[in-house]
Amino acid sequence: MSTAQNKDLLLKYNKEVIEKGDMAFFQQIAATDFINHSAPEGMSNKIDGVIYFFSAIIHTALTDVTVKVLDMVAEDNKVATRKEITGIHTGPLFGKPATGKKVTIKVIDIFTVFDGKLKEHWGENNFASVIQSLH
């Protein structure tokens, strides 16, 4: 795939998986041997871990989830994005009861794409500080 096609795949991932919570779409675009190198300790670093994170954590605790891609860079089979994920805290999140506050999670992701599928992920985010700010 071209870098333009890889970027398009990542835009779809951000819209369909993160924003809309479509985990069936994630299963379609992830390689069967997908690995998340940034999975939190105790969470699967495979496809099921990503599904759990977005369906059981993000989309359970937040409503009106949106993703704003601020920057995207692609080279060879790698695509990096800098983005903001926002939502309203309307459900429990790691022991923090709903506050009704708008939260913004800042993320930098790098994915590798092979044969049109997401193969590997590395990421950095401010999720821990977002959780700490909920009181």
C-alpha positions in Angstrom: 0.0 0.0 0.0 1.1 3.6 -0.5 1.7 6.0 2.3 -1.5 7.8 1.3 -3.5 4.5 1.6 -1.8 3.8 5.0 -2.8 7.3 6.2 -6.4 6.8 5.0 -6.5 3.5 7.0 -5.4 5.3 10.1 -8.0 8.1 9.6 -10.7 5.3 9.3 -9.3 3.7 12.5 -9.6 6.9 14.4 -13.1 7.6 13.2 -14.6 4.1 13.2 -12.8 2.4 16.1 -11.9 5.2 18.6 -14.7 7.7 17.9 -17.6 5.4 17.0 -16.5 2.3 19.0 -16.9 -0.1 16.0 -14.8 -3.1 17.2 -16.0 -5.3 14.3 -14.3 -2.8 12.0 -11.1 -3.0 14.2 -11.1 -6.8 13.8 -11.3 -6.3 10.0 -8.4 -3.9 9.8 -6.1 -5.5 12.3 -3.6 -8.3 11.4 -4.3 -11.6 13.1 -0.9 -11.3 14.8 -1.4 -7.6 15.8 0.6 -6.5 18.8 0.2 -3.4 20.9 3.6 -2.6 22.4 2.0 0.0 24.7 -0.6 -2.1 26.3 -0.9 -1.3 30.0 0.4 -4.0 32.4 -2.1 -6.7 32.9 -4.0 -6.0 29.7 -3.6 -8.1 26.6 -1.4 -6.7 23.9 -3.4 -8.4 21.2 -6.6 -7.5 19.3 -8.7 -8.4 22.4 -6.9 -5.9 24.5 -7.7 -3.0 22.2 -11.3 -4.1 22.0 -11.5 -4.2 25.8 -9.9 -0.8 26.2 -12.2 1.0 23.8 -15.5 -0.9 24.5 -15.2 -1.6 28.2 -13.3 1.5 29.3 -13.5 4.4 26.9 -17.0 4.0 25.5 -18.4 2.9 28.9 -17.0 5.9 30.8 -17.2 8.6 28.0 -20.0 9.8 25.7 -19.8 12.1 22.7 -16.3 10.7 21.9 -14.5 12.6 19.2 -11.1 12.3 17.7 -9.2 15.3 16.3 -6.1 14.4 14.4 -3.7 17.3 14.8 -0.8 15.8 12.8 -0.2 12.8 10.7 3.1 11.7 9.2 3.7 8.5 7.1 6.9 6.9 5.8 7.2 3.5 4.3 4.9 1.3 6.3 4.7 3.5 9.4 2.0 6.1 10.2 2.3 8.5 13.2 -0.6 10.6 14.5 -0.8 13.3 17.2 -4.4 13.6 18.3 -6.9 14.6 20.9 -9.7 12.3 22.0 -12.4 14.1 23.8 -15.6 13.0 25.6 -17.9 13.7 28.4 -17.2 11.7 31.6 -20.7 10.1 32.1 -19.7 6.7 33.5 -17.3 5.2 36.0 -13.6 5.3 35.0 -11.1 3.4 37.1 -13.0 4.0 40.3 -13.9 7.6 39.5 -17.6 8.2 39.4 -19.1 10.2 36.5 -18.4 13.9 36.8 -20.1 15.2 33.7 -16.7 16.9 32.8 -15.3 17.2 29.4 -12.0 15.3 29.2 -9.3 15.5 26.6 -6.8 12.6 26.2 -3.7 13.7 24.2 -2.2 10.8 22.2 0.8 10.2 20.0 0.5 6.9 18.1 2.7 5.0 15.7 1.3 2.1 13.7 2.9 -0.2 11.2 0.7 -1.3 8.3 1.4 -4.6 6.4 -0.8 -5.8 3.5 -3.5 -3.2 4.4 -3.8 -4.3 8.0 -2.7 -2.7 11.3 0.2 -4.8 12.5 1.9 -3.0 15.4 1.2 -0.1 17.7 3.2 2.1 20.0 1.7 5.0 21.8 2.1 7.7 24.4 -0.8 9.5 26.1 -1.8 11.6 29.2 -4.6 9.2 30.2 -3.2 8.8 33.8 -3.3 12.5 34.4 -6.8 12.7 32.9 -8.0 10.1 35.4 -6.3 12.0 38.3 -8.1 15.2 37.3 -11.5 13.7 37.8 -12.7 14.6 41.2 
